[in-house]
Structures are given as C-alpha cells and as structure tokens.
C-alpha cells in the first residue's frame, strides 16, 4: 500500500503583525498539519518576533503534537544575522531548516533539513548532503516531476523528500529590498513597508497581467502554485511531505482540503473546486509538468 505523504506548513514568508502571527499559529496548532516550519527566512529587520519568541512558539506547537522545524535566513549580510544563525543551529531541541550553505555547514554532522533556497539538482548533491546529516530536502521549485523521478530512484536511505505543493513560488533573492524601492525608500530606512502587504506586493505587466510579487528582498510568482490535482503522481513518486506555504487568508481551509484529498475523503477535482472559491490569484503548475512556470494544466489525478 502506498504511503500517504504528510502535510507541512512552510514558514510565513511575509511580515505580519505579531498579534496576527500568533493568532495564525493558534489555528495551525489545531489543524491537520503534521510539520510546522517557523522563523524569519527573508529579512532580519522584521523583529516583531525575536529568536526567543520563535523558540517559545516552537514549544507550544510541539506541545500540540506538531513536529517543529526552525527555519533560517536565506541571505545573510550582517554579523548580527550570523550570530542569530549560530544560535538557531546550536539548539538541540528542534530540527533546523538550513536555507543557505552557511547553515548547512553549521549543521554538519547533525540532522537537518534543506529548504528550497538550497539548490539540489541531482542525486550526487543529495548524496553528499546526506553524508553530512541531511534528513529531509525540499525539491527545487523549477524542476519537473520527471526530474524528481530520476532523483528518487537513487535517493539515499533515510532521506525524506518534501514537495512545495501550494503557495506563491519563491523565485529569487537579492541584497536589494524591492518593496522599499517601490516606495522610493532606501533599504536601511525602509519604514517596514512590507507589513502593508500581507501576501506581497503584486506587479503587473502593461497589459495588466499579474507577473510577480515582491516580498522585501524576495521575488515570488504572482500566481499560486497548486499541485492538489497531481496527488496521484506525488504518491507514485513516494514523496514524503507536501508543503503548503502560508497566506494571510484561508490557510487552514487549504490544509483541510489537502488533508481530505490525501485521506480519500475528497476526490482531487472536488478539492480543487473548494480551493477555487478562496484562491487569492490564478493557479499555476507549469514547472511540475516541464512547462513554463506560469502555465496551469488541469492534470487531475484519476478517481
């Protein structure tokens, strides 16, 4: 019998008010999600939650029965950020999601997860990191299911595969803050404008097509990646974990929909119909199918 993937909730990629963030995680604690990633991965200036606050939150989520993973910054630029990274990596209570190679080196010899920003494009890289302690890796967003099949065929024993299955695709990082630049502000005096955009600042082309979303130093897709219709293929590939990336509305309903489809309570087409009622933008799944990332193909799993 094919093993069902578990559901993970990725770290909140946006800058939300502290009260909103804590209320969000109260809902998460009562949800069907199995694994919760927490922590700041984008910008160290987002300080409404300090490192101690993240550890306190981790303890509460763990007490609710969740596997908790502390995520690290994807781009470090200051000594203070390095000190924070070392503290996170030195903790012995929670698994760490390393989002850059500096974090990978700090975790060497202990179990860790690599996030989407650590590029693992082939079985040789996966095997190398597995020898250093890799427990779980997030498959690169821009690769297809055919590439994943090739890597899965030689995946090291004991290494789990996690797939980004729902949310705006994190595409790139830069030393510049695009949100600040959009408001003609320097990065060092950004006035924390990210907090005004709980799902990122959407950019459109001249013909009014939504193209990208700006999230501080991160560039995302304007469309929402949605692989709910591909669960049968995901099962066939023995993916261990499907990741849902948080959004400011309806995340708990997205989790519930994936949970019901994975358990056979809903057919994928029925689940997709539910998601259509609450989608914040158009859907895409092109990368997964070897097409342009913005493409959306109705590849639903057979009932």
Helices and strands as residue ranges (DSSP letters): E 6-9, H 18-29, E 35-38, H 51-63, E 67-71, H 79-90, E 95-98, H 101-106, E 112-114, H 123-132, E 134-138, H 145-153, E 160-173, H 178-182, G 187-189, G 193-196, E 201-204, E 210-215, E 218-226, G 228-230, H 231-236, E 241-244, H 251-262, H 268-276, E 283-284, G 287-289
